[in-house]
Amino acid sequence: MKPNTACAFKRGWPWAALLLLFFAACSDKGTIDNRIPYDPSKPVTVTRITPDSGGVNTQMIIYGSNFGSDTSLIKVYINGHPARVIGLNGTALYVLVPSKAGSGEVKIVIGNPAKEVVAPVPFRYIFLPSVSTLAGFTDKDGRTAIVDGPIEKAQFEEPYWLCFDENKNIYVLEEYRGMRFINAAKTEVSTKFRTGNGLDRPRTLSFNTTYDTLYITNDQGSWTGLSTAVATKANNFTRWTSLIYSLQTNGGAAQPQTGDYFYNSYSNGAIFKWDRTAKVAQELFRIGDVSWEFNIQFAPSGNFAYIVVVNQHYILKANFNRETRQLETPVHFVGGRRSAGHQDGVGTDARFDQPHQGAFDENDNFYVCDIFNHCIRKITPEGVVSTFAGRPRSYGYADGALRDAQFDRPMGIIYDRESGTFYVADQKNRRIRIISTE
């Protein structure tokens, strides 16, 4: 008996499982026939689409005839927006609804010269902010491993910090393990390098302005070990070389327009700027007493940076002086110094429990992973703090609406402005999660 694909959609099955159902439903033998050709002498038809409503990344099947099996010959548009074709098998197409598509006709364009056909009913776009899972899973005993390959089979152990390159490929640091890579199409996972030889605890990633150099900070646990390494595009970011030693470091960042590189010292709470010409460090200021674990995160404008003090539970703000090309002495922005907890509010009345990586949206709102509150917090430019996603103080694994979803020590987050999508390194769930917001 063939599976009820429409029911699978309603139950919210993972896309990889739906893809298997799709191929089973579209073939009498339940297998993919890659030899089905498109015949330009015959008409292309569309009989129905399912579902006929949904939001971003809704998995849609389009039924009809004479689609062929060559994805390079076919394009699908929803209300004029291109939809990614995931599967194609003669009489059915499997596509993902794009972000911000809106409601409108579903059009298939195939062949050269092109033939166009429109589905008999329009698609109704429904926006529902939600949390879902992109990659990673555990077995029935909660175990996982480092596994590369197709994204539906890939696994992670300790996803920790995320970074985009200019093409929206995702670089993933795994704590104590190395750096992984998710291609821009979100179809493959690979390993760039493993830890060892002095780079044993990579902490943060930051590209230079031309995206050909990747700064990798390393918390070596001593005053004399490797502090920052660099990997380059010339080596496909698979090998690193030493750049800075000493000054036990938790985080570093390059200013997005000038490329000036700044990093911290855990031992004395200092911020340094790296002089690329002289290859020496210049201490700019100290934010507090000793043993302050913090990282530096620039706004896309480059006008300021947040200094996220992880182990003291608050965030500072430092302006960037474009004349001196230095970060200025920061001010206490949000959170209670040395006061862990969960509380939404304004400025220093808000409470965090180990804030970590954050991401800026197009309005300079900052979405920060609040590790032991197991949620994502939102900070406006005015310092208003609210809970954005997750259940505060309640860890677990659940996809769904923003405040119904659960995380387990979210650590890393990045934001794709074009699609309105956040990607979250959900460390103890061993997964990369998606927050669709638009």
N, C-alpha and C positions, 0 to 999 in steps of 0.2 A: 504494500500500500504506500502511495506517495505521501510525503509529509504535508501537513497543512501549513503552507508558508505564511498565509495571512495571520493565522493564530500565533505563529512564531514571532511575527512583528509585534503583535499586541502584548506578548509576554516579555518583550524587551530582551530577546536573546542576543548574545555577543555577535558582532558582525562576522567573525570567522565562522561561527556555527551556521549563521544564516547563509553564508556563501556556499557552504556545503549543501545546505538544503536547496539552495537555488539551482545548483547544478544537478542535484538529484531530481528536482521537480521539472527541470527543463529537458531531461533526457529520459527516454523510455527505459534505458539500461542503467540510469543513474550515474553515467560517466560523461566526461567532457569529450565531445567530438570536435577536434581542432581542424577537421578537414571540411567543415561545412562552408562552402563558398558563398559569397554574395553574388547574386546574378543580376547584373544591370539591366537585363532584358525583361525582368519581372518587376511587378510593383512591390513596394515596401508597405506593409500594413502595421497598424497598431490597434489591438483589440481592447486592451484594458491596462490600467496601472494599479499597483497595490503597494502600499496604501495610497490613498489619494489626498492625504493631509499629513502634516508633521513639521518638524523643525529641522535645524541644521544637523547634518549627518544622519538624517533618516535614511534607512535602507529601502530603496524602492526597486521593484521588479516591473519591467515594462514588457508586456506580452504582445507578440505579433508574428510577422513572417518576413523572411528574406533579409535577416540582419547579418548573416554570415558569421564568421568567428574571428575576423581580423579587427582588433580594436583600433588600429591606425586609420581605418576607413570610416569610422563612425564617431559622431559627436552628439551629445544630448544637451539640450538647453531647457531650463525651467524658468519661465518668465524672462527669457533672454539671458539668463546666467548659466555659464557652462557647469555641468554636473560631471563629476569624475566617474568614468565607466570602470567598474571593478570586474565584472564578468560579462561574457557575451557568448551565446550559444544558439545561433540560428533563429530560434523562435522566442528568445527572451534576452533582455538586458538587465544587468544588475548595476545600479548607480547609487551614489551618495548625494543627497540634497545639499547644495552649497549654502554657505552662510549668507544671510541677508537676501535670500532669493526672492522673497515676496510671493504673492499668489499670482498664478497665470498659467498659460498653456505649457504643455510638455511637448517639445519638438525634437524629432530625430532627424539628423542630417547624415546621409551616407553616400559614399562613392564619389567618383570624379568622372564625368560631371555629377554634381551633387543632386541627390533627390531628397526632398523634405516631406515629412509626414508629421501630423499633429495628433496627439492622443485624443480620444473622444470626450474626455472630461478634463478640466483644468486641475492643477494641484493647488491645494489650499495650504499656504505657509502659516505655521503656528510657531511662535517663538516662546519657548519655555526654558529659561536658564536652568542648566542642569550639570551634574557631575557624572562622568562616565569613565571608562577605563580604555586607554590606548594600548597598553602592552604590559606584559608580566602576569604571572599567576603562581600559585603555590599548589602543592599536592594536598591530599586529604589530611596529611599530618602537619601542614603548614610549612613544608620544606621547599626550597628553591635552589637554583644554581645559576651560574653565569652561562647562558646559552645564547649563541648568535643564530641568525637565520631569519626566515620569514617572521614578520612581527607577531603573528598569532602563535608562534612556537617559542619566541624569545623569552628569556627569563632574566631577572635582575636579583641581586642580593642586598645591596645597600645603596640605592639611588639617593643622591645627596645634593648635587648642585647642577643646574641646567644652564645652557647657553646656546643661542642661535648664531649661525653664521649669516652671511649676506643672502644666502639662498634658502634660508629657513630649515637647513639641516639642524638637528639637535645634537649637542654634545652633552653627555651625561657623566658626571663624576660619580663613581661608586666609592664610598668611604673605605679606605685601606685596600682598595682593590684595583683601581685604574680608571680608564676613561672609555666609555662606550659611545656609539654613534647611531643615530636614527636618521635615515635619509628623509629628504623633504617630502617625498610621496607617502611617508609613514608606512612603508611596506617591508623594510629590512632593518635589522639591528646587527651591528658588528662591534668588534673591540678594536680600539685604536692602540692602546698599550696597557700593560699591567704594571702594578707598583713594584718597586724594588730598586736596588742600586742607589739608594739615598732619597728617592721620591716615594716615600712610604705612606704618607697621609695627605694626598692632594685635597685642598679645601675650597678653592674658588677658581673660576675661569673668567677671563676677560680678553676680548679681541682688541687689536689695535684698529686704527681708523680704516685701514685698507683690507682688513680681514686676512692678512697673510701671516700674522704672528699672533699666537695664543699664549697669554700669560697664565701660568699655573702656579698658584701659591701652594706651599708645602709646609705643614705644621710639623716640623722635625722634632719638637719637644726639647730642643736645646738651643743655646745661644750661638753655636758655631756651625750648625748643619745647614743644608740647602733650604733657602727661604723662598725663592721664586725660580721656576724653570720656564723655558719657552719651547713651544712646538711651532713648526712652520708649515705653510702650504706646500713648500717645495718637497717636503717629506710626507705629504698627505696627513700631517699631524700625528703620525704614528711613532715618531721618535722625539725625545725632548733633550734639550741641553741646559746646563746650569747657567743662571744669570746672576742671582744674588745669594750670598751666604750670610748667615748670622741673623740676629734680630728676630727671634722666634715669631713666625707670622701666621695669622689666621685668615687674612684676606687682602686682596689687592684689586685695583680697577684702573682701567685706562680712561681718561677723559675722552668723550666720544667725538669731539671736533679736533682737539690739538694732539691727542694721543699721549699726553703726559701720563706717566704711570705712578700711582700712589699705592702704598701698602702700609701695614701696621706692624707694631711690635706688641705681642701679648705681655711680655715681661715688664715693660714700663709704660704701657698705655700710650705709645707714641705713634704719630703719623709721619711717614717719610715720603719724599718725592725722589724718584730715581733719575739721576742725571745721565742720559743716554750717551752723551759725548764723553764726559769725564769718567763715566762708569763708577760713580760714587753716590751714596745716599745722603740726602739733606733732611735733617729732622725739622719738621714744621711746627709741631705743638704736641702736647700731651693732654689726653682727655680726662685723666683721673689717676688713681693710684695703680699699683702693680696688679698683674694677673687679670687683665680685662680682655676677654675674648670678643673681638669685633671684626666686622667687615665693612667695606666701603662700596656704596652703590650709587652711581651717577644717574641723574635724570637724563632722558634722551636729549633735552636741550643743552645739557652740559653746564647749566647755570648753577647747579648746586648738587650736593651729594648727601645722602643719608648715611650716617655712621651707625650701624646696627650693633648695639652692645648685647651680645647673645646672653652671656652668663650673668649680666646685671639687669636684664629685662627692660631696657628702654632704648630710645632712638634719638640721636643727635642730628642736627642739620648744619652743614657747612657750605657756605657760598663759595663759588669758584671765581677768583679774580682773574679776568682775562688779560689784564695788563701785566701782572706778575706771573700769571699762569700757575697760581698756587691756590690750594684750598685755604680758606680763612678759618680762624679759630671758631669751632662750632658752638651752637647753643643747644640746650636741652629742649627737645621738641615734643616728644610724646612718651608716655610710660613712666612708671615710678622707679626711680633708681634703687636697685637692690630690693625690689618689692615685687615678687612674683604673684601672679593671680590672673583671673579673667574678669575684666570690667571694661565695657564700652564707655566712652566719654570723650572729653576734650582735653588735649594736651597731657599734662602730667597727672591728671585724674584717671586716665586709662591705665589698664594693667595688662601685661603680657607675661608669658611663661616661656622664656627663651625664644624670642623672635630670631629669624634666620634670614634666608634669601627673600627678596621682594621683587616685584615687577611693576613698572609704571604703565598706566594706560594713556590714551591720547590727551587726557585732561590733567595729567600729573597726579592722579590718584595713585597711591602706592599700596599694593596688595602683598602682604608679608606673611610668610609661613610662621605660625605661632606653634612651635614644636609640641610642647607638652600641654597646650590647650587643644591640640589635635584639630586645628581649624585654620582658615585663612582669614586674616583681618584686613580691613580696608582703612586707609589713612588718607584723608583729603588734604589738599595743600594748606588748609586752614588748621589742620591738626585734629580734626574730628575722627575718632576711631570707632569703627563698628565691626561686627562679625559678619563676614561675607559668605563663607561656606563652611560646612561642617557643624558638628555638635560640640560645643565647648565642654572640655573636661571629660569627654566621652569618646574613647578610641574604639575603632572597629573598621570594618570594610563594608561599605554600602554605597552603591550608585543611586542617583535620583535627584530630586529637587535640591537646591543649594543647601538649605538648612536641614534637610533630611539625610543628606549624604554623610558618610563617616570616613575619616582618615586615621592613620596611626603614625604619628610623628612626621607630618609633612615637613620637608626640609628645603626643597628647591622649587622655584616657580619662574616661568617666563611667559611673556604675553605676545601673541601675534595680532597686531592691530588690524590687519586686512580681514581676518576672519572673526575677530572678536573672541579669540580662544586663548585660554590659559592652559599651560602644561605644568603639572605638579609632580615632583619627585616624592612619592609617598613611601618613605623609607621602610618602615616596618611592615607595610603591606606588600613590599617588594614589587611595586607597580609604578607605572607612569600613568597618571590620571589626566583627564581632560575636564576643564570647566568651560562650557559654552555660554557666552554672555551676550554677544553682539552689542 
